[in-house]
Amino acid sequence: MYLETTIFNYYFDEARDGHEDTVRLFEAIGNGEYEAYTSIFAIIEILKAHDSKKTNMMDLIEKYKVNILKSDDESIRMANLYIQNGIIPIKYRFDAVHIAIASVNELDCVMSFNYKHINKLKTKHMVENINLIEGYKSISICTPMEVLD
């Protein structure tokens, strides 16, 4: 599974509805139930946080051995397709890149609490269509509570 930046934020934001499920997700990752990935783009976003939060989020990546995926030309091409097709606004390019990296690397899902651009019905349907047209499998976009038992 691909962990988009909001997942790292929710781990530390106890006031959020998804906090407890996010902590449980990381515990499941730590127990080997899921293999977790993120990307250099999530790292770039995390590094914009204030110092203590930034350190805590980076520590999560290390503690739970979250694999960091790099971008490549194909991921950028797919992200551009998502933008060109009106799925993600160009201003939020990193949101498109998160989905594209997960798609190109054939991951099963993108975990996200970003309901504005990533985890919404329009995005889910349109990404599935573009992925299939481009020869990639469908990818689920969901929250931790949707995958935890």
Secondary structure by P-SEA (a helix, b strand, c coil): ccccaaaaaaaacccccaaaaaaaaaaaaaaccbbbbbcaaaaaaaaaccaaaaaaaaaaaaaabbbbbbbcaaaaaaaaaaaaaccccccaaaaaaaaaaaaaacccbbbbccccccccaaaaaaaaaaaaaacccbbbbbccccccc
